[in-house]
Amino acid sequence: MRVSQSVVKSIAMALLLGPISALAGQGNLVSEVQRFRSYPFIDKAYQALRNDEPVEAEKLSRHVLDEISPHVIEARVIVVQALDQQGLYKEALDMAASLPPGDQAALVQSLRLNWINQGDLSAAIVEGWLAEGADAAQREQVLRSYAQRLHELHGPIAALRWLQGRPASELTVTALLERSVFAEQA
Protein backbone atom coordinates (compact mmCIF):
# COMPACT_ATOMS: atom_id res chain seq x y z
CA MET A 1 0.00 0.00 0.00
CA ARG A 2 1.40 3.28 -1.10
CA VAL A 3 0.60 6.49 0.83
CA SER A 4 0.55 9.78 -1.03
CA GLN A 5 3.01 12.55 -0.21
CA SER A 6 0.22 14.93 0.89
CA VAL A 7 -1.13 12.41 3.42
CA VAL A 8 2.35 11.99 4.90
CA LYS A 9 2.74 15.78 5.15
CA SER A 10 -0.67 16.13 6.79
CA ILE A 11 0.15 13.48 9.38
CA ALA A 12 3.55 15.06 10.06
CA MET A 13 2.00 18.50 10.51
CA ALA A 14 -0.65 17.13 12.85
CA LEU A 15 2.02 15.42 14.94
CA LEU A 16 4.14 18.56 15.08
CA LEU A 17 1.40 21.10 15.61
CA GLY A 18 -0.89 18.98 17.76
CA PRO A 19 0.96 19.54 21.06
CA ILE A 20 1.45 23.24 20.32
CA SER A 21 -2.21 23.86 19.51
CA ALA A 22 -3.22 21.86 22.58
CA LEU A 23 -1.02 24.08 24.77
CA ALA A 24 -2.27 27.26 23.13
CA GLY A 25 -5.86 26.23 23.70
CA GLN A 26 -5.40 25.71 27.44
CA GLY A 27 -6.35 28.98 29.13
CA ASN A 28 -3.35 30.99 30.28
CA LEU A 29 -0.58 28.74 29.04
CA VAL A 30 1.90 30.19 26.58
CA SER A 31 2.81 27.94 23.67
CA GLU A 32 6.41 27.23 22.81
CA VAL A 33 5.98 29.18 19.59
CA GLN A 34 4.68 32.20 21.49
CA ARG A 35 7.50 31.89 24.02
CA PHE A 36 10.03 31.68 21.15
CA ARG A 37 8.50 34.70 19.39
CA SER A 38 8.48 36.77 22.59
CA TYR A 39 12.10 36.04 23.58
CA PRO A 40 13.82 38.83 21.55
CA PHE A 41 11.38 41.45 22.86
CA ILE A 42 11.72 40.24 26.47
CA ASP A 43 15.51 40.26 26.17
CA LYS A 44 15.53 43.80 24.76
CA ALA A 45 13.09 44.92 27.46
CA TYR A 46 15.40 43.60 30.20
CA GLN A 47 18.30 45.44 28.56
CA ALA A 48 16.24 48.63 28.46
CA LEU A 49 15.45 48.29 32.18
CA ARG A 50 19.16 47.78 32.94
CA ASN A 51 20.00 50.87 30.85
CA ASP A 52 17.44 52.96 32.75
CA GLU A 53 15.09 53.19 29.76
CA PRO A 54 11.77 52.21 31.36
CA VAL A 55 9.61 53.70 28.58
CA GLU A 56 11.32 51.48 25.99
CA ALA A 57 11.08 48.44 28.27
CA GLU A 58 7.37 49.05 28.74
CA LYS A 59 6.84 49.49 24.99
CA LEU A 60 8.62 46.21 24.16
CA SER A 61 6.78 44.27 26.85
CA ARG A 62 3.41 45.66 25.89
CA HIS A 63 4.15 44.60 22.31
CA VAL A 64 4.58 41.03 23.57
CA LEU A 65 1.33 41.24 25.54
CA ASP A 66 -0.65 42.84 22.71
CA GLU A 67 0.76 41.08 19.65
CA ILE A 68 2.07 37.69 20.82
CA SER A 69 0.21 36.61 23.95
CA PRO A 70 -1.40 38.40 26.90
CA HIS A 71 -0.36 35.46 29.09
CA VAL A 72 3.43 36.00 29.08
CA ILE A 73 4.07 36.53 32.78
CA GLU A 74 7.60 37.77 32.22
CA ALA A 75 6.31 40.60 30.01
CA ARG A 76 3.80 41.63 32.68
CA VAL A 77 6.54 41.70 35.33
CA ILE A 78 8.70 43.89 33.09
CA VAL A 79 5.79 46.29 32.54
CA VAL A 80 5.31 46.52 36.31
CA GLN A 81 9.03 47.23 36.84
CA ALA A 82 9.05 49.81 34.03
CA LEU A 83 6.01 51.60 35.44
CA ASP A 84 7.66 51.55 38.87
CA GLN A 85 10.81 53.18 37.44
CA GLN A 86 8.62 55.84 35.79
CA GLY A 87 6.89 56.60 39.10
CA LEU A 88 3.52 55.36 37.81
CA TYR A 89 2.78 53.39 40.95
CA LYS A 90 -1.00 53.08 40.62
CA GLU A 91 -0.71 51.70 37.10
CA ALA A 92 2.07 49.36 38.24
CA LEU A 93 -0.08 48.06 41.11
CA ASP A 94 -3.00 47.52 38.73
CA MET A 95 -0.78 45.48 36.37
CA ALA A 96 0.74 43.56 39.31
CA ALA A 97 -2.76 42.50 40.34
CA SER A 98 -2.93 40.43 37.14
CA LEU A 99 0.12 38.35 38.11
CA PRO A 100 -0.12 34.89 39.66
CA PRO A 101 -0.05 34.97 43.49
CA GLY A 102 3.48 33.58 43.68
CA ASP A 103 4.87 36.39 41.55
CA GLN A 104 2.60 39.05 42.98
CA ALA A 105 3.16 39.40 46.75
CA ALA A 106 6.78 40.57 46.85
CA LEU A 107 6.36 42.79 43.80
CA VAL A 108 3.25 44.49 45.21
CA GLN A 109 4.99 45.09 48.54
CA SER A 110 8.00 46.59 46.77
CA LEU A 111 5.74 48.88 44.71
CA ARG A 112 3.88 50.05 47.80
CA LEU A 113 7.09 50.85 49.66
CA ASN A 114 8.51 52.67 46.62
CA TRP A 115 5.32 54.72 46.31
CA ILE A 116 5.44 55.62 50.00
CA ASN A 117 9.11 56.61 49.79
CA GLN A 118 8.73 58.67 46.61
CA GLY A 119 5.49 60.53 47.04
CA ASP A 120 3.17 62.34 49.37
CA LEU A 121 0.61 59.55 49.51
CA SER A 122 -2.80 59.96 51.10
CA ALA A 123 -3.45 58.15 54.36
CA ALA A 124 -6.60 56.59 52.87
CA ILE A 125 -4.56 54.62 50.31
CA VAL A 126 -2.16 53.34 52.96
CA GLU A 127 -5.01 52.44 55.32
CA GLY A 128 -6.62 50.49 52.47
CA TRP A 129 -3.43 48.50 52.04
CA LEU A 130 -3.25 47.84 55.78
CA ALA A 131 -6.84 46.59 55.76
CA GLU A 132 -6.22 44.16 52.88
CA GLY A 133 -4.98 41.44 55.17
CA ALA A 134 -1.39 40.99 54.05
CA ASP A 135 0.85 39.18 56.50
CA ALA A 136 1.86 40.97 59.71
CA ALA A 137 5.43 41.67 58.62
CA GLN A 138 4.27 43.35 55.41
CA ARG A 139 1.67 45.42 57.26
CA GLU A 140 4.26 46.56 59.78
CA GLN A 141 6.67 47.46 57.00
CA VAL A 142 4.03 49.60 55.27
CA LEU A 143 2.93 51.18 58.55
CA ARG A 144 6.46 52.10 59.62
CA SER A 145 7.48 53.33 56.16
CA TYR A 146 4.46 55.60 55.95
CA ALA A 147 5.04 56.96 59.46
CA GLN A 148 8.67 57.66 58.57
CA ARG A 149 7.65 59.39 55.34
CA LEU A 150 5.13 61.55 57.23
CA HIS A 151 7.93 62.45 59.63
CA GLU A 152 10.21 63.44 56.73
CA LEU A 153 7.57 65.47 54.88
CA HIS A 154 5.43 66.97 57.66
CA GLY A 155 7.39 66.52 60.87
CA PRO A 156 7.12 64.29 63.93
CA ILE A 157 3.70 65.59 64.99
CA ALA A 158 2.05 64.38 61.75
CA ALA A 159 3.68 60.95 62.10
CA LEU A 160 2.71 60.74 65.78
CA ARG A 161 -0.92 61.69 65.09
CA TRP A 162 -1.19 59.11 62.34
CA LEU A 163 0.29 56.36 64.52
CA GLN A 164 -1.96 57.34 67.43
CA GLY A 165 -4.97 56.94 65.14
CA ARG A 166 -4.05 53.35 64.34
CA PRO A 167 -5.74 50.52 66.27
CA ALA A 168 -3.55 49.10 69.03
CA SER A 169 -3.76 45.64 67.44
CA GLU A 170 -1.86 46.97 64.39
CA LEU A 171 1.02 48.40 66.39
CA THR A 172 3.92 46.07 67.02
CA VAL A 173 6.55 46.71 69.67
CA THR A 174 8.74 48.38 67.05
CA ALA A 175 5.91 50.66 65.91
CA LEU A 176 5.16 51.57 69.54
CA LEU A 177 8.82 52.46 70.06
CA GLU A 178 8.80 54.55 66.92
CA ARG A 179 5.65 56.30 68.12
CA SER A 180 7.37 57.16 71.42
CA VAL A 181 10.37 58.58 69.54
CA PHE A 182 8.04 60.80 67.50
CA ALA A 183 6.33 61.90 70.73
CA GLU A 184 9.68 62.94 72.21
CA GLN A 185 10.56 64.88 69.05
CA ALA A 186 7.22 66.68 68.93
Disulfide bonds with the S-S distance in Angstrom:
none
